[in-house]
């Protein structure tokens, strides 16, 4: 798992690794109105109006990755 990389390193990984996934955790409002990278997997971490952490965030990510790849493998 990669925890902290530069934008340039992320771009390179997304271009060269078929298993690389860009996870966009911004709110739905930010995702649609500010814009988003093509192909990004959008799973909000917090949503208005209370901006509380999504209780099932990890499960949503796990499920989305499993559906995207067909097999979770070592993704989480």
C-alpha positions, -999 to +999 in steps of 0.1 A: +000+000+000+013+035-009+005+061+017+021+093+005+033+100-031+036+131-053+011+139-080+038+131-106+044+097-090+007+090-089+003+098-125+031+075-135+016+047-115-018+052-131-002+052-165+021+022-161+002-002-137-030-019-148-039-026-111-035+010-100-066+027-088-072+064-080-096+067-051-114+100-049-127+104-013-141+139-017-178+146-011-202+140-039-208+177-042-170+183-047-167+154-071-194+167-095-190+205-091-153+209-088-144+181-112-128+148-110-101+128-128-113+105-155-115+069-143-113+078-106-132+056-082-154+079-062-163+068-026-170+098-003-154+097+031-177+125+044-209+141+032-227+173+041-245+185+061-229+170+091-196+159+075-194+129+097-172+100+086-191+074+065-195+044+089-192+019+061-164+036+041-140+006+043-167-018+032-177+004+003-141+006-009-136-032-005-168-039-024-160-014-052-124-028-056-137-063-057-163-054-084-137-035-104-110-062-103-130-093-097-107-103-069-095-082-039-062-099-037-038-077-017-055-044-025-064-035+011 
